[in-house]
Structure formats: structure tokens, C-alpha cells
Amino acid sequence: MANIHFFTLTIAILALASSLAYASDPSPLQDFCVALNDSKTAVFVNGKFCKNPKLATADDFFFSGLRNAGNTSNPVGSAVTQANVAQIPGLNTLGISLVRIDYAPNGLNPPHTHPRATEALIVLEGTLYVGFVTSNPENRLFTKVLNKGDVFVFPEGLIHFQFNVGKTNAVAIAALSSQNPGVITIAKAVFGSNPPISPDVLTKAFQVDKKVIDYLQQQLWWDNN
């Protein structure tokens, strides 16, 4: 009987470990798997075809784009420069990516979520008001004012934002726990979907007059990514 209980407990622990292992990007089973668009001589791993490791070069792991400031001359006053598997093929299967975020004074990185990643953000220049909101039913708001060198973490999947409250430009770098974290900008997704969500649905959801929904759906929602 003791052996049966031990066996059952072992299976339960293995099942739990397996479920946790798949909570984020799968762990690689080799040193690297450089992403490749050509499928003729490659192996499909984690959503990408892998280049033959013998053909990999240092450039597969290199990206210079984060040295350049993004163009913040847009309605939200911010710009996100991504460094994920699309820009750095060598990130495939490694479970990490980066972004640079530039903010004009009063610039906002609008409320959004990353469905596949936790984000750790560090301020390089300026002062940012940042925050995230927890899931239902509490919807608790956590906020902080960050200065140069400060770090803040946004848990995976939660709505979060950054707003430049300083009088000068601000810059931040963020690391995300996925090679392709994804982003859903809340206002753009809800009011700028293609095709549009029925105004009847949104009128009921937001408890406002249909004219308000019509106005919001007519706006050009900016994608700062």
C-alpha cells in the first residue's frame, strides 16, 4: 500500500512540474536554435525553423537597433523598439527578449498586456510614473514613480503602462521572459479591432451612450510598437 501511495505522489509531482515547465517558453534542448525562414534544411522548434548550428554566426545573436532613439512624434508621445526573435534569430528557444522605450515629455506607453511574458523595466533617463492592475475581482492598482536606475516588474498578462511625468525625454529598457512576448494595447484592441466589435456590445460593456462608442471607434488608434 505504501508503494502505491508513493507512486501516486510521484506522478502528481511530475504532473505539477510539467505544467509549470510549460508556463512560459519551452526550455531549449540544445545550446541554441537560430531562427530560420527557410524550411528546406531546418528543424521546426518553438514556432521557428532552426538553422544548422554549424552555419550559425555571431550576427545571428546581434542587434544594434536599441542604440537608436525611437520617433516619439506621434499621438501618444512614445516609441517602442523591439529586440525579439524577429530581430535576433538567435533568441529562438532562449525565452527572453528586450525592448527600448522612448518617451517625449508627457509621453505615454498606453495600457497594454504581454500575453506571454513578465516584464522587468529599468529607467535609463528621466522620470516615469508606472503601474499595473491585478486581475478580477480586486483589480488592484500598483503604481510607482521611477527615476534613473530604478527597476519595476510587470507580471505576465496584467495590464500595465508607463507615463513620462518629467520635463525632459525619458528612456527605458525592458527585458521580457519570452522570445516573442506579444502585445495587446487595450484601447486599440477594443475600439480599433478589425472588423469592429459591435457597438451594442461595447455600449453594454462600458455602460455609456452609443455616441461615445461611435466616436471612439472612429479614432485612429496609434500603435507605438
Sequence and secondary structure as in RCSB ss.txt:
>XXXX:A:sequence
MANIHFFTLTIAILALASSLAYASDPSPLQDFCVALNDSKTAVFVNGKFCKNPKLATADDFFFSGLRNAGNTSNP
VGSAVTQANVAQIPGLNTLGISLVRIDYAPNGLNPPHTHPRATEALIVLEGTLYVGFVTSNPENRLFTKVLNKGD
VFVFPEGLIHFQFNVGKTNAVAIAALSSQNPGVITIAKAVFGSNPPISPDVLTKAFQVDKKVIDYLQQQLWWDNN
>XXXX:A:secstr
 HHHHHHHHHHHHHHHHHHHHTTSS   SSS   EES  TT EEETTEEE  GGG  GGGG   GGGS     ST
TSEEEEEESTTT GGGTTT  EEEEEEE TT EEEEEE TT  EEEEEEES EEEEEE  TTT  EEEEEE TT 
EEEE TT EEEEEE SSS EEEEEEESSSS   EEHHHHHHS SS   HHHHHHHHT  HHHHHHHHTS      
